[in-house]
Amino acid sequence: MQAFSEILDQWKTQQPEDNRDDYYKIFTAVKDFDKHIARRYDGLRNSWFLGTVTALLAEKIITTSDLEDFSEEAKSKIARALKFREQYEL
């Protein structure tokens, strides 16, 4: 959403006569985000679930309080994966 906001803010400050380039920028950003969402969630398998949850935590989309109902084993695996991501800045 931040990327969309930046594109719109830039458009607001420039106010060009022809909006085609700015429309294309927004269209491309939405299409790319749509592809990202599809790659992450379409056909999500059980074996990918903890990795997806780890990515959501790393991106601060969810918090550790959202993991309240997870098993201790799952929480531990997610914590290790987060530590690994932070260590290697993935």
N, C-alpha and C positions, 0 to 999 in steps of 0.2 A: 504494500500500500504506500510505503514511503516513496518508492520509485515512481508510482503514478502521481503522487502529490508533487514531486519535484518536476516532473514533465509539465503538469498543469501550472505550477507556479512560474516556470520559465515562460510558458505561453502567455500567462497573464501579464508578465512584465514586458514582453515584446509586442504583443497584440499585432501580429502580421496581417496584411491584407488577405493573404492566401493561407488558409489553415490546413492545407493538404499535408504538409510535412509534419505538423504537430499532430494531426489526426493519425497519421501513419505511425508516429512514435508511440502514441497511446495504444493504438491497435496492436502493434508489435509487442509492447510490454504486457498487455493483457493476454495475448496469444502465448507468449513465452511462459507467463505465470500459470496459465491453464495447462500447458504441457508439464510444468513442474508438478502441479497438483496431480495430474493423471499418472505421472511416473511414480509418485510417492504412494498413492492410495489405490489406484486401479489394480485389481487382482492381488491385493495385499494378502500374503500368506502368513500362517502362524510363525513360520521360521523367520520372517522379516519383521514381525511385530515389535520385538524389543528394540531393534535397530531404528525403527520408525519413531517409537516413543523416545528413544535417546536423542534423535535428531530434533524432535519437537521440544525437548527440554533444553538442548543446546541453543536452539533458536529463540528460547524464552516464550514459546507459544503456550506451553503448559508449565506448571511448577511441580515441585516434588510433592506438594500436598495433593496433587491430582493422582498420585501413585498410592494413595492410602490403602486401597483394596488389593494391591498387588502382593504377591507372596514375598517373603523375606529374600528368597533365592532370586526372584526376578529383580527386586530392588537392588540387590547386590550386583547382579550382572549389569544393570543399567548404570550404577555408580561407577563400576570399573570401566565401562565403555565411555562414560563422560570424562573420567580422569584421563583416559587414553586420548580422547579427542582434544582435550585441553593441552595435554603434554605435546602433542604433535600438531596442534592448531588445524584440525580438520574441519 
